Amino acid sequence: MNPSLNNVPKHVGIILDGNRRFAKKLMLKPWKGHEYGAEKIEKLLNWASELGIKELTLYAFSIENFGRPKEEFDMLMRIFSESFDNVLERIDELNKNKIRIRFIGRIEMFPKEVYTKMKKLMELTKNNDKYFVNFAMAYGGRAEIVDATKRIAEQVKNGKLKLEEINEKLFGENLYLNSDPDLVIRTSGEKRISGFLLWQGSYAEFYFTDKLWPEFEKEDLVKAIEDYCKRDRRFGKN
């Protein structure tokens, strides 16, 4: 671990932005940027482990992304499918290192082949409890809150829950992800969160970098964590 880093965030969320602009810079087809971006995720997992980060939540594909041009969408699905195959081939390594993979979002929206591989990865790693990697896919923060509200309403309707039992803790338990990030990083120079972890990130620290996601390197992650470590997190208490 970098000696200048102390109080490393346990949970880091990253908005993986800039794949298409990266491809444009290199005068390549948009999906080539997504390929570079997918390769960078594998490196990120190694960096996070080295730095002592226990949980990553990666915003990889929003609900709005389903509106991408057909050719780009089809290539993205191919990239996802092949990436999941690569991970499945290393399932013994994941389980040895106790890494749990989760996909959060309306993942049933994906083509059957992609959806089936997501479910398989989650099932095969569900008992791992040392490191957590959450992929936000077919994800939207408002959609997550709506879906949680529907789950709670259904429980009330069926008599399994009383109105007075509804509180923040229960609401969090009905979200896609019941884990709050300490630090949220967004690449590509954009300074907005695009609906990412709206509930969970209410007290997260934010860090924005101009680096496009495929350009992001370990030194950029270290810089973000160093910046985080300098901050005084008060949670509204003083």
KELUMZA-50007 format. One line per 8 residues: number of its first residue (from 0); their letters; for each residue x, z, y of N, C-alpha, C, O. Coordinates in pm, whole numbers. Atoms other than C-alpha are relative to their C-alpha. Example, Ala and Ser with C-alpha at 12.3 -4.5 7.8 and 13.67 -1.06 7.14 Angstrom:
2
0	as	89/0/-119/1230/780/-450/90/0/120/194/66/118; -82/-6/-119/1367/714/-106/-77/73/109/-26/90/220
! end
This chain:
238
0	mnpslnnv	84/0/-120/0/0/0/87/0/124/194/62/126; -71/3/-127/114/-71/354/12/143/54/-89/211/67; -17/-138/-43/267/257/483/-74/35/128/-97/153/155; 69/-27/-126/87/217/818/-150/20/-20/-223/54/73; 143/-12/27/-252/229/646/-32/138/-57/22/178/-159; 53/-125/55/-427/561/602/-150/-4/22/-199/-76/109; 146/1/-10/-795/632/556/-56/-141/-19/-141/-186/58; 46/136/30/-849/287/405/-149/2/-31/-194/89/-105
8	pkhvgiil	144/2/30/-1221/193/398/-25/-19/-148/39/-102/-213; 32/13/142/-1372/237/55/-80/-128/-27/-63/-192/-131; 90/114/19/-1629/-42/104/16/-95/118/-7/-57/233; -19/101/-104/-1554/-361/297/-94/-117/-26/-98/-172/-136; 83/120/8/-1807/-636/365/67/-112/77/126/-89/183; -61/113/-70/-1687/-983/461/-99/-117/5/-155/-158/-97; 80/121/-19/-1886/-1272/605/96/-117/-10/178/-140/80; -96/107/31/-1703/-1570/454/-37/-128/75/-103/-216/19
16	dgnrrfak	45/108/-85/-1743/-1816/739/116/-95/35/230/-52/53; -98/96/-47/-1562/-2136/829/48/-103/-100/139/-180/-71; -44/96/101/-1531/-2338/508/-17/-145/46/72/-228/28; 28/139/-41/-1690/-2651/654/91/-41/116/140/-154/119; -88/33/-113/-1489/-2634/976/144/-19/-47/218/-101/8; -133/17/57/-1174/-2594/771/16/-140/-59/117/-206/-39; -2/135/58/-1258/-2912/580/5/-106/110/77/-205/98; 3/96/-111/-1333/-3092/906/135/-11/66/178/-121/103
24	klmlkpwk	-134/0/-60/-995/-2990/1047/96/-87/-80/184/-152/-25; -87/78/89/-831/-3154/747/-58/-138/-31/-4/-212/-113; 69/129/19/-1070/-3454/764/-38/-21/-146/-19/-129/-203; 45/4/140/-1209/-3373/418/-152/14/-5/-214/51/94; 142/-21/22/-1561/-3367/276/-30/151/10/56/232/-24; 32/-143/-18/-1743/-3036/350/26/86/-123/74/199/-110; -13/-82/119/-1735/-2919/-11/145/30/-37/173/123/-113; -141/-33/25/-1356/-2935/-19/35/132/67/116/209/15
32	gheygaek	-20/-128/-64/-1362/-2648/227/-53/114/-84/6/222/-90; 58/-103/88/-1587/-2455/-11/92/26/-120/102/139/-168; -93/-17/111/-1336/-2517/-290/117/89/42/157/180/-31; -109/-83/-52/-1055/-2373/-78/-49/144/18/23/239/-13; 56/-133/-22/-1283/-2081/11/-16/78/-129/10/198/-133; 17/-65/131/-1360/-2007/-355/134/48/-55/143/156/-114; -133/-40/46/-989/-1999/-437/50/123/76/119/208/20; -45/-112/-82/-929/-1756/-151/-65/131/-45/-6/238/-31
40	iekllnwa	67/-122/46/-1183/-1510/-295/80/67/-112/92/190/-114; -78/-58/110/-971/-1464/-607/122/75/54/156/182/4; -114/-68/-61/-671/-1377/-390/-45/129/69/23/231/62; 54/-115/-69/-886/-1140/-186/-17/119/-95/14/233/-59; 23/-108/96/-976/-939/-496/131/72/-34/132/194/-50; -130/-61/27/-607/-881/-567/49/82/120/100/192/103; -42/-73/-120/-533/-781/-207/-77/132/14/-18/236/43; 84/-119/-14/-824/-537/-201/44/109/-96/50/227/-60
48	selgikel	-47/-95/101/-703/-372/-521/132/64/43/149/185/31; -131/-49/-45/-349/-340/-383/-13/98/116/65/193/127; 17/-82/-120/-477/-183/-61/-87/125/-23/-97/211/64; 79/-119/32/-704/68/-234/-147/-10/38/-216/92/43; 143/21/-29/-1042/-83/-142/-76/3/-132/-40/-67/-226; 73/-17/126/-1295/17/-407/-121/-93/-13/-166/-120/-125; 120/83/6/-1588/-208/-314/6/-110/105/42/-86/220; 9/116/-89/-1627/-554/-162/-141/-57/-8/-197/-70/-117
56	tlyafsie	126/75/-1/-1951/-719/-54/25/-126/81/57/-119/200; -38/128/-58/-1904/-1087/21/-122/-87/26/-197/-119/-67; 113/84/-37/-2159/-1295/210/39/-145/-26/109/-207/54; -45/130/46/-2121/-1623/23/-101/-112/19/-63/-228/33; 101/106/-7/-2455/-1807/50/-131/61/48/-188/147/-19; 123/-55/-56/-2757/-1736/269/-121/-78/-49/-108/-186/-107; 124/72/33/-3119/-1830/209/-6/-131/78/-51/-233/25; 3/120/-84/-3083/-2077/497/91/-110/-54/69/-228/-28
64	nfgrpkee	-94/100/54/-2794/-2248/314/-64/-94/-101/-8/-199/-133; 69/90/92/-3046/-2396/70/-44/-127/73/-82/-225/8; 37/118/-78/-3122/-2641/352/115/-95/25/100/-192/99; -115/89/-16/-2776/-2801/333/-32/-139/-58/-117/-151/-146; 22/135/56/-2761/-3180/269/18/0/-151/102/73/-205; 4/-3/147/-2825/-3259/-99/137/-17/-63/171/55/-157; -131/24/61/-2479/-3393/-174/87/125/11/154/163/-86; -79/-121/-18/-2312/-3084/-28/-54/114/-85/22/188/-147
72	fdmlmrif	62/-106/81/-2562/-2850/-198/37/-16/-147/74/81/-213; -30/24/142/-2506/-3012/-538/146/33/-31/176/89/-137; -142/-30/21/-2128/-2984/-498/24/151/6/106/204/-69; -11/-146/-7/-2165/-2618/-398/-43/65/-131/21/157/-180; 48/-54/126/-2366/-2548/-711/104/-24/-111/122/60/-199; -105/28/100/-2091/-2714/-916/115/98/17/168/151/-80; -109/-95/-27/-1828/-2497/-746/-37/140/-49/44/208/-112; 45/-131/47/-2033/-2183/-813/4/8/-152/56/104/-209
80	sesfdnvl	8/0/145/-2092/-2278/-1175/139/6/-64/161/82/-158; -136/1/55/-1724/-2353/-1242/73/131/29/149/181/-54; -63/-128/-34/-1612/-2038/-1061/-48/111/-92/30/195/-136; 55/-102/90/-1845/-1825/-1272/53/-18/-142/77/80/-213; -60/25/131/-1712/-1994/-1587/140/60/-7/178/121/-107; -136/-54/-5/-1360/-1898/-1482/0/152/-11/85/211/-78; 10/-146/5/-1465/-1537/-1432/-43/45/-140/9/144/-192; 47/-36/134/-1648/-1529/-1765/113/-10/-103/116/66/-200
88	eridelnk	-113/14/91/-1331/-1645/-1938/94/121/9/173/147/-82; -88/-116/-21/-1159/-1335/-1797/-78/131/-9/-39/232/49; 88/-116/4/-1435/-1091/-1882/70/122/-60/43/235/-19; -71/-114/60/-1205/-876/-2099/89/68/104/103/190/105; -86/-54/-105/-969/-836/-1804/-82/81/101/-40/188/145; 87/-72/-92/-1257/-735/-1576/-40/136/-58/-37/238/11; 44/-125/63/-1379/-476/-1824/115/98/-19/96/219/-8; -118/-86/13/-1028/-343/-1882/29/71/132/65/189/134
96	nkirirfi	-25/-56/-133/-991/-289/-1508/-123/67/61/-121/113/175; 125/-65/-41/-1348/-153/-1485/-57/-57/130/-93/18/221; 53/69/-118/-1463/-411/-1229/-144/-43/-28/-170/-114/-125; 141/38/15/-1838/-449/-1189/-35/-111/98/-6/-102/217; 44/113/-82/-1980/-779/-1060/-151/9/21/-226/27/-75; 142/2/-30/-2317/-785/-885/-32/-115/95/50/-150/180; 49/104/-91/-2515/-1060/-714/-124/56/67/-219/97/0; 112/-57/-72/-2751/-946/-443/-68/-108/84/-2/-186/153
104	griemfpk	75/101/-70/-3026/-1160/-295/-112/-53/-89/-139/3/-196; 107/63/78/-3308/-1380/-418/62/-103/-94/37/-223/-82; -83/89/81/-3083/-1522/-687/-81/-90/-94/-29/-188/-146; 85/87/83/-3376/-1665/-884/-24/-135/67/-76/-227/4; 14/127/-71/-3376/-1941/-619/103/-103/-45/86/-223/-22; -106/92/40/-3059/-2090/-769/-42/-82/-123/-130/-41/-199; 26/78/122/-3063/-2366/-1033/23/86/-124/106/177/-122; -2/-84/120/-3111/-2225/-1383/141/25/-53/174/137/-92
112	evytkmkk	-134/-14/55/-2752/-2290/-1493/81/105/77/148/189/18; -74/-94/-85/-2605/-2097/-1199/-59/140/-14/15/238/-28; 69/-129/10/-2865/-1819/-1219/33/68/-133/57/189/-136; -27/-56/133/-2804/-1770/-1593/140/60/-7/160/166/-66; -138/-51/1/-2429/-1727/-1539/13/126/86/88/217/52; 2/-121/-83/-2492/-1475/-1260/-50/119/-82/13/225/-84; 59/-106/80/-2714/-1269/-1489/95/46/-111/106/165/-141; -92/-32/109/-2458/-1287/-1768/117/84/51/157/182/-13
120	lmeltknn	-111/-76/-57/-2175/-1165/-1545/-41/143/34/34/237/12; 47/-134/-34/-2383/-874/-1423/-21/85/-126/14/203/-128; 27/-72/124/-2487/-778/-1776/130/45/-67/140/158/-115; -126/-29/70/-2132/-794/-1917/87/101/72/178/159/11; -85/-94/-76/-1985/-575/-1640/-78/122/50/-25/201/127; 88/-103/-58/-2275/-335/-1575/48/143/-22/8/233/53; -45/-137/28/-2099/-33/-1724/132/35/68/181/147/55; -127/-24/-68/-1781/-69/-1516/-24/78/130/-122/55/201
128	dkyfvnfa	28/-90/-113/-1742/192/-1245/120/35/87/117/135/159; -118/-29/-82/-1399/176/-1080/3/-86/125/28/-37/235; 3/94/-112/-1424/-134/-860/-132/-77/-4/-186/-105/-111; 127/72/-10/-1734/-316/-736/18/-122/89/72/-113/199; -2/123/-80/-1761/-676/-617/-142/-54/4/-198/-94/-98; 138/44/-20/-2099/-773/-473/0/-133/74/57/-144/182; 12/131/-65/-2174/-1137/-393/-141/-12/57/-238/-14/-17; 129/20/-65/-2454/-1177/-139/-31/-150/-3/30/-228/70
136	mayggrae	31/142/22/-2612/-1506/-249/-152/-18/-3/-224/62/-62; 143/15/-28/-2954/-1646/-158/-42/127/73/-148/185/47; 15/-129/-66/-2924/-1349/72/-44/-16/146/-5/-110/215; 36/-15/-140/-3084/-1256/402/-33/145/24/-106/205/-55; 24/-141/-26/-3091/-912/560/-147/33/21/-195/135/-27; 142/-23/-20/-3452/-944/673/-77/-15/-131/-169/61/-160; 64/21/130/-3554/-1080/332/19/123/-89/-71/162/-162; -29/-119/80/-3387/-778/170/-93/114/38/-145/184/-49
144	ivdatkri	87/-108/-47/-3589/-537/385/-146/-28/-39/-219/63/-78; 136/38/41/-3912/-730/317/-20/26/-149/-121/83/-190; 13/-17/145/-3847/-728/-59/-2/149/-38/-74/189/-129; 0/-144/27/-3770/-354/-54/-136/59/36/-189/144/-36; 131/-48/-42/-4093/-292/135/-107/-35/-103/-195/46/-133; 95/42/103/-4287/-490/-125/11/85/-125/-89/122/-186; -20/-84/119/-4132/-289/-409/-63/138/21/-130/191/-68; 54/-132/-30/-4226/37/-242/-153/-5/7/-221/83/-46
152	aeqvkngk	145/15/-10/-4578/-87/-160/-64/-12/-137/-172/42/-161; 51/16/136/-4626/-185/-524/-4/135/-72/-98/163/-146; -3/-132/62/-4525/165/-636/-112/90/54/-172/167/-20; 109/-77/-60/-4772/319/-392/-134/-48/-56/-221/32/-92; 123/61/51/-5044/78/-506/-30/45/-142/-146/69/-178; 17/-37/140/-4986/171/-870/-5/151/-22/-14/198/-135; 10/-145/11/-4996/542/-795/127/69/-46/124/186/-81; -127/-58/44/-4629/595/-884/74/68/114/173/138/92
160	lkleeine	-69/-52/-118/-4535/695/-530/-103/39/106/-201/-33/128; 87/-43/-109/-4701/889/-250/63/-38/134/185/-41/147; -49/41/-131/-4674/781/113/99/100/57/201/62/115; -86/-103/-59/-4518/1112/214/135/10/-71/225/79/-22; -129/-2/73/-4240/1056/-43/95/-109/50/212/-112/13; -84/110/-51/-4113/749/142/92/52/110/45/106/210; -98/-39/-101/-3793/823/334/117/-99/-5/114/-194/-83; -112/93/-6/-3461/653/415/73/-9/-134/115/-117/-175
168	klfgenly	-69/0/129/-3304/756/85/-74/-88/-100/-13/-171/-168; 80/80/94/-3589/605/-117/4/-148/39/13/-235/-47; -3/140/-44/-3590/291/97/132/-64/-41/134/-177/-90; -131/53/39/-3216/245/36/9/-31/-148/73/-127/-189; -2/19/146/-3270/278/-338/-78/-124/-42/-60/-173/-154; 79/119/33/-3512/-17/-326/57/-129/61/-1/-236/47; -68/119/-52/-3274/-253/-145/77/-69/-112/91/-15/-221; -83/69/99/-3065/-512/-328/125/84/-29/171/91/-143
176	lnsdpdlv	-126/-74/11/-2762/-291/-263/-15/136/66/-46/144/185; 9/-135/-54/-2764/86/-218/141/55/21/182/151/-45; -138/-39/-31/-2413/118/-74/32/-48/141/10/-165/173; -25/34/-139/-2304/125/289/146/-40/24/236/33/-18; -139/40/-29/-1995/-68/407/58/86/112/-12/123/206; -71/-68/-108/-1737/117/616/45/-100/105/44/-71/225; -54/104/-87/-1599/-204/763/-61/-134/-37/-69/-169/-155; 49/136/22/-1752/-551/805/90/-96/80/109/-80/200
184	irtsgekr	-88/101/-61/-1522/-846/876/-73/-133/4/-138/-172/-94; 52/137/-5/-1637/-1186/998/112/-93/41/181/-71/141; -101/100/-31/-1407/-1484/993/-61/-111/86/-183/-116/106; 36/125/-68/-1419/-1808/1198/-24/12/149/-56/-88/214; 14/-14/-145/-1442/-1664/1549/-141/28/48/-160/59/165; 138/-32/-39/-1820/-1614/1547/-14/152/11/41/227/-69; 16/-144/-22/-1925/-1274/1680/-147/40/-15/-210/88/79; 135/-42/36/-2257/-1213/1510/0/32/-149/92/-5/-221
192	isgfllwq	0/-43/140/-2361/-1068/1175/-92/-85/-87/-92/-70/-209; 83/94/75/-2615/-1335/1073/-83/67/-109/-99/14/-219; 91/-67/94/-2842/-1084/902/68/68/-117/1/104/-215; -74/-56/113/-2569/-941/679/-10/152/-3/30/220/91; 10/-144/24/-2644/-591/543/-56/73/123/4/167/174; 60/-56/-120/-2877/-508/832/-26/150/-12/-1/225/82; 29/-141/22/-2982/-174/683/128/78/-30/157/180/32; -117/-72/48/-2660/-74/508/111/8/106/189/104/108
200	gsyaefyf	-109/6/-98/-2434/-172/799/-31/66/132/37/39/231; 43/-58/-128/-2608/39/1063/111/81/68/113/90/191; -110/-74/-60/-2295/253/1112/136/-55/-42/237/14/-33; -127/63/38/-2030/10/988/82/-32/125/27/-54/233; -89/51/-104/-1728/-76/1199/11/-151/-20/12/-199/-133; -6/146/9/-1702/-448/1281/133/-52/51/192/0/146; -127/62/-39/-1395/-668/1303/-18/-152/-7/-63/-205/-109; 16/144/-6/-1395/-1032/1410/137/-67/13/221/-23/91
208	tdklwpef	-125/74/-5/-1113/-1279/1353/-29/-149/19/-130/-200/-30; 15/144/-21/-1068/-1641/1463/37/-82/-123/7/-201/-130; -42/73/120/-924/-1733/1123/-122/-53/-75/-219/20/-95; 104/53/89/-1146/-1965/919/22/61/-138/135/94/-174; -15/-72/125/-1216/-1817/577/111/-55/-89/189/25/-141; -108/47/87/-984/-2050/379/140/27/56/238/21/-17; -129/-30/-63/-706/-1961/628/34/148/-7/147/187/22; -15/-146/-1/-753/-1584/583/105/41/-102/103/-5/-216
216	ekedlvka	-108/-44/88/-447/-1412/434/5/152/-7/-66/222/66; -11/-145/18/-348/-1066/320/35/69/132/-17/177/160; -39/-61/-128/-187/-997/659/-119/17/93/-123/109/174; 121/-10/-82/-526/-1061/823/-87/117/-46/-147/187/36; 75/-114/54/-694/-810/592/67/130/42/0/226/81; -74/-120/-40/-421/-556/665/-22/29/149/-40/144/188; 22/-17/-144/-464/-614/1040/-139/58/28/-154/145/113; 136/-51/-17/-839/-553/1012/-8/147/-40/-75/226/27
224	iedyckrd	3/-139/46/-782/-231/817/78/90/95/38/204/121; -76/-79/-97/-515/-112/1060/-85/29/124/-82/140/178; 89/-18/-115/-764/-166/1343/-107/105/-32/-138/191/51; 102/-96/45/-1028/27/1146/56/142/-2/-10/237/41; -61/-132/14/-789/315/1082/24/68/135/35/190/142; -22/-56/-134/-736/361/1456/-129/51/64/-125/122/165; 128/-34/-61/-1107/410/1523/-47/140/-40/-14/191/-148; 58/-132/25/-1289/742/1548/-148/-20/-32/-228/-46/58
232	rrfgkn	138/22/42/-1611/712/1349/-80/129/19/-57/228/-50; 74/-121/-35/-1858/958/1497/-143/3/-55/-205/110/-60; 134/7/59/-2186/841/1342/-106/63/92/-204/122/45; 98/-49/-97/-2370/938/1662/-2/151/17/-91/204/83; 3/-147/-2/-2279/1307/1621/67/60/122/39/174/158; -64/-53/-120/-2060/1343/1929/53/-115/84/111/-93/190
! end
